[in-house]
């Protein structure tokens, strides 16, 4: 199977980017190929299209299944396993966020919680715990925000992302309203004798 030039460029790029995302080149290429494919592909088709070993393809598919980025399909009258990537790009992003959280964020939060429960034995440990507490609070805030974002439907998520710099404008307006209303309250409060 010879890949068309446009597809080949995309697949090769995903392979190169794989290392930056914490996956190997072949896994990135397999995912890109399945993402662009108009039909499910079996391991032999993937091996032929990418020019990599069958064992690399098998290991790559298992990794992608563990990340829930591909799913196995069976076709009528064919005993081979076929694989496809989800069609919904937003679901792919949600899945990636969930999986990265499970693998990277949750263990860090658990470790921080454990350390913060310990009694510091020196000023150096108290200082370190204060820094870790700040980190824990920030991560918890981000996780809560991500949980809320994960619940949004695709249209609402697109609207949120389209706000971009508009979010800072909204926060600026909110800040001005808060200053105005708190100043107005102070002006109407009776003066103390």
Secondary structure as UniProt FT lines:
FT   HELIX           5..21
FT   HELIX           25..36
FT   STRAND          41..42
FT   HELIX           43..50
FT   HELIX           54..66
FT   TURN            67..68
FT   STRAND          70..74
FT   TURN            76..77
FT   STRAND          81..85
FT   HELIX           89..100
FT   HELIX           101..105
FT   HELIX           106..117
FT   HELIX           123..150
FT   HELIX           154..163
FT   TURN            164..165
FT   HELIX           166..188
//
